[in-house]
């Protein structure tokens, strides 16, 4: 969830949301194989991390009687995928922004103008929805 900084009317993003664009928007639950694709590891790595509680989730087998389960079914909620990404990152969102600004500081004026045009387009497309929600008291 983003919040508005009243001082300069800029949204501040919570840390775990820094990675949310990596996940499919409507998907809430992930298998080890799906999470492995997202984090660039194998599904065995994900299962091992799950078993060691580095990745949090649910483990079940609905078909077998209690105590007779032989096959494990791993399910990892979206927030736990984001939590894992945040916990294993060696940076904070502010660090990312600072480094991005350093990179921009080394661009030519021509490059910066092209980048500014792209940013303006993104901001304008997102501002329409933001200001509509604000007008209706949703923010």
Secondary structure, DSSP 8 states (H G I E B T S, - for coil): -EEEETTTTEEEE-GGGGGGGGS-TT--EE-HHHHHHHHTS-HHHHHHHHHTTSS--EEE-SSS-TT---S-EEEEEHHHHHHHHHHH-SS-HHHHHHHHHHHHHTS-HHHHHHHHHHHHHHHHHHHHHHHHHHHTT--
